[in-house]
Amino acid sequence: METKQYQEIASRVRVGIVKAVHSAGSGHPGGSLSAADIVTALYFKEMNIDPANPKMEGRDKFVLSKGHAAPVQYAALAERGYFPVEDLLTLRKMGSKL
């Protein structure tokens, strides 16, 4: 993949962050937005992961220690295909996986 493609993915991740936080009606999007490029690089270039086989042996795991930036991880996972992007709109809603 070329740099331009990663930039486009990171832009979609940012849109997902803004939509999720707006839909939730609360949150601090700055921490998530500022981490979009690095999280995109991890999930789309560096990490050994497979959305079709999320429990595969030897997969890489990412631990996000600043919980207030969870929307960036959710947006990247959705963009990568782990769940539908539309699910981002359920952030902080009762019954949501997010």
C-alpha positions as CSV (number, residue, x, y, z in Angstrom):
1,M,0.0,0.0,0.0
2,E,1.2,3.5,-0.7
3,T,1.3,6.5,1.7
4,K,-1.7,8.1,0.1
5,Q,-3.8,5.0,0.8
6,Y,-2.8,5.1,4.5
7,Q,-3.6,8.8,4.7
8,E,-7.1,8.0,3.2
9,I,-7.7,5.3,5.8
10,A,-6.5,7.5,8.6
11,S,-9.0,10.2,7.4
12,R,-11.8,7.6,7.5
13,V,-10.7,6.6,11.0
14,R,-10.9,10.3,12.0
15,V,-14.4,10.5,10.6
16,G,-15.4,7.4,12.5
17,I,-14.0,9.0,15.7
18,V,-16.0,12.2,15.2
19,K,-19.2,10.4,14.4
20,A,-18.9,8.0,17.3
21,V,-18.2,10.8,19.9
22,H,-20.9,13.0,18.5
23,S,-23.4,10.1,18.6
24,A,-22.4,9.4,22.2
25,G,-23.0,13.0,23.1
26,S,-19.9,13.0,25.2
27,G,-16.2,12.3,25.1
28,H,-12.8,13.9,24.4
29,P,-12.1,13.4,20.6
30,G,-8.7,15.2,20.7
31,G,-6.7,12.2,22.1
32,S,-8.3,9.9,19.6
33,L,-7.9,12.2,16.6
34,S,-4.2,12.8,17.4
35,A,-3.5,9.0,17.5
36,A,-5.3,8.2,14.2
37,D,-2.1,8.1,12.1
38,I,-0.2,5.8,14.4
39,V,-3.1,3.5,15.0
40,T,-3.8,3.3,11.3
41,A,-0.2,2.4,10.7
42,L,-0.4,-0.3,13.3
43,Y,-3.7,-1.9,12.2
44,F,-3.1,-1.6,8.5
45,K,0.6,-2.1,8.1
46,E,2.5,-3.4,11.1
47,M,0.3,-5.8,13.0
48,N,-0.1,-9.4,12.2
49,I,-4.0,-9.6,12.4
50,D,-6.8,-11.1,10.4
51,P,-10.4,-9.8,10.8
52,A,-11.7,-13.1,9.3
53,N,-9.8,-15.0,12.0
54,P,-9.7,-12.7,15.1
55,K,-8.4,-15.5,17.4
56,M,-5.6,-16.8,15.1
57,E,-2.6,-18.2,16.7
58,G,0.4,-15.8,16.9
59,R,-1.7,-12.7,16.2
60,D,-0.4,-9.3,17.4
61,K,-2.4,-7.6,20.2
62,F,-2.7,-3.9,20.8
63,V,-3.4,-2.6,24.3
64,L,-4.6,1.0,24.5
65,S,-3.7,2.3,27.9
66,K,-5.4,5.7,27.7
67,G,-9.1,4.7,27.8
68,H,-10.4,8.1,26.9
69,A,-8.9,7.4,23.4
70,A,-10.9,4.2,22.9
71,P,-12.8,5.7,19.9
72,V,-9.6,5.6,17.8
73,Q,-9.2,1.9,18.4
74,Y,-12.9,1.3,17.7
75,A,-12.8,3.3,14.5
76,A,-9.6,1.5,13.3
77,L,-11.1,-1.9,14.1
78,A,-14.3,-1.0,12.3
79,E,-12.4,0.3,9.3
80,R,-10.2,-2.9,9.3
81,G,-13.4,-5.0,9.1
82,Y,-13.8,-6.4,12.6
83,F,-17.3,-5.0,12.8
84,P,-19.5,-2.7,10.7
85,V,-18.6,1.0,10.7
86,E,-22.2,1.8,11.5
87,D,-21.7,0.2,15.0
88,L,-19.5,3.2,15.9
89,L,-22.8,5.2,16.3
90,T,-23.6,2.9,19.3
91,L,-20.6,4.2,21.4
92,R,-21.6,4.5,25.0
93,K,-25.1,3.3,24.4
94,M,-26.8,0.6,26.5
95,G,-26.4,-2.8,25.0
96,S,-23.6,-1.7,22.7
97,K,-20.4,-3.7,22.3
98,L,-18.6,-0.4,22.5
